[in-house]
Amino acid sequence: MKYEKLINQIIDGVGGEDNIQSVTHCMTRLRFVLKDDSKGNTKQVSALPEVVDSVQKGGQFQVIIGTHVSDVYSELIKKYKLDEEQDDEKNSENKSFLNNLLDTISGIFIPIVGVLAGSGMIKAILAVLVNFDLINTESQTYTILFMISDVVFYFLPILLAITASKKFNTNTFLSVIFAAMLVHPTLIGLKEAGEAVQFLGINMTIPTYSSSVVPILLIVFLQSYVEKFAKKISPKAIQVFFVPLVIILITAPIGLIVLGPIGAIFGEYLAVFFTFLDTKVSWLVPTLVGAFAPLFIMTGMHYSLGAAQSVQRATLGYTTILTPGFISSNTAQAAAVFAIALKTKSTKLKALATSCATTAFCGVTEPALYGVTLKLKTPLYATMIAGGLGGLYGGLTGVRAWSAGTSTVFALPIYLGPDNSFVNAIVVVLISAISGFLISFFTYKDDSEQLKEENSTNETNQEEKQEMANKFQVMSPLKGKKISLTEVNDDAFKTGALGKGVAIIPEEGILTSPVKGKVTMLFETKHAIGIVTSDGLEVLMHIGIDTVKLNGNHFESHVKVNDEVTIGQKLITFDTNAIKKEGYDLTTPIIITNSNDYLDVVDTSETTLKREQLLLNIFK
């Protein structure tokens, strides 16, 4: 291990392995959280030759190393088996099944919440434009914009397959295959044909998988176990194709026949049950729909209820099964999430909740559901309670939707009819909005650990910005292999007498400027050049060892003294073959001649470099 000695010294300086609660790293420093801060010795760690400095602040023991800190960190956690996620796993074991389930779904959605919110905003804007007759739904512009906004929702199973595969630690590409299988045109065609479909002699139920959530999560979860089984039984010689073959042949049929249709099957029974209730106790249906709408969306059961509502509209001329409950739930969710936006002290959550509340208000609730309410839980409960209250009022007053439309405040005119449904629908919206906001506002409390982590992150970002402001970067002027100055066959460079730096064995004869500055020195023999930046950093580049004896032969300069140069600008070209043929070593030192004016000069961890790649960090 390259950094084994350094790591052992650092561990000793922070009080030993047993004193480490967790460790992470930023751009230039290791960040330890210690069990006993008094055991950390900053003087001991700062004295280490490969450590720039160490400090204890913000509840962390910070060891400033340089830009190669990620390599040190990787070796550190590998050797000492330090893992920041262990505590979270222990905590999850103490949670209820429901909480673990909601946390899992929320964790899978977190990476795509941004695109859901962005696409949801486009849908929301389109809904507003349509309701105010500013755009025609028959126009091609509307069609294309709606298609763009709907892509993330239609192909949601594919996006979830990617994030779920990481959550369940299984092959992402196979997960995507199973998700694409659910929305493949062939499967959709079989569904739309209206004929019975059999697979392996078993009758299949083919639900609508676009925008669905639960089916792909169940399939990827199964895949993770099948993959372990396949790897266990597969000979290594044929594992590359045998493992995917076994996974596909087992997971796909079970997914299509059993796991995928689960939500639809339950939805069909639910639709029959709700239709029965609507004829016997009609006020109960909007209440249940208003309360459980978020769960129906998660499982895709709302498609089955939608089909039952279509039958109701065709036979009675109005609907009560889905629409009144959903407008109550959507409004309640928008209000509950808006309450979070107002109350939270987290800047990230405030921005996310504001965006999600806006889209939910316009009828697109997926960003709010998966980005905020499921994750935080209290706004989910507020949504369900408030949605149920609004739905209860709608059921008791017999709210009916007399025409088709979306479940948003902009679509309230669909309740205009021969009764008082329009006025009562407005009251439904007010009840669900007010109760959703109040319940969410007074029950939600910011996660203190999350706020602490966010504040720590903000502090880290400020420190990293300060580090950037307090250092210079020198880029590689050559393409080649980097070596230490101690390996250079010249005592003036090897001892550091001329300053700190590194050397490069060039692969080709082109020397470019490593910094932006002015040429202050150019030997007549063209083998060495010096540049000074506007901040006073002095960089010397010496092409080869003893090449001054060539008297400029095989060298050509492209700049002169006092020329202003930029990073990557060609300075000198030289014939590597001719110089080697004359017996000269081409090792090229790059020296910071005034390195004593700086805290430290830290080279990159890379050994093979291209021109303009980071070479040195110089700390003020």
URPE-V953458 format. One record per helix or strand of 3 or more residues. SS is the DSSP state (2 for helix, 1 for strand). FROM is the first residue (numbers start at 1). TO is the last residue. Records with the same first field share a line. If there is no record, write none. Layout:
SS: FROM-TO, FROM-TO
This chain:
2: 4-13, 17-19, 37-39, 42-46, 69-80, 86-93, 97-110, 113-131, 140-154, 156-167, 172-182, 185-193, 214-233, 236-259, 262-280, 282-299, 302-316, 323-343, 347-361, 366-376, 378-396, 409-415, 421-443, 448-469, 485-487, 491-494, 547-550, 576-581, 595-597
1: 20-25, 29-34, 53-57, 60-64, 197-199, 202-204, 471-475, 480-483, 500-506, 510-512, 517-522, 528-532, 538-542, 555-557, 570-574, 588-592, 600-603, 614-619
